[in-house]
Amino acid sequence: MNAIFPRFLKSAYRKEPISSFIFILGAVDAVIGGVGGRWSLLSFGLLVILTGTLVRWRKIQKAQAVIAQNPPRQMLPPSSSRPPLPMLMSNKPHQ
């Protein structure tokens, strides 16, 4: 678990740094509020976690809409536009 958790945090933080920062900030607030028995800090932390999750979800939805809107272009011309190349090897037996 100790080796997997830092890798997960690094990969998530590299992909979405802003929403990950918001999420971590809210998680820290929620933990401090939950341990300390301060319900206002706990509820604020949970609200911040929800905000970070919504920011990430919205960014993912926007990226999927852009991908669906712009289909990939074909960079090469169709292969049937040119005749095939001649064979390099001859069918004659070697002497």
Number of C-alpha atoms within 10 A of each C-alpha: 5 6 7 8 9 11 11 11 12 12 11 13 15 11 11 14 14 13 21 21 14 19 24 17 16 24 19 16 21 24 16 16 19 16 10 11 11 13 14 13 19 22 16 16 25 21 17 20 24 15 16 21 16 14 18 20 13 12 14 12 12 12 12 11 11 10 11 10 9 8 8 8 6 7 6 6 8 8 8 7 7 8 7 8 6 6 7 6 6 7 7 6 5 5 3
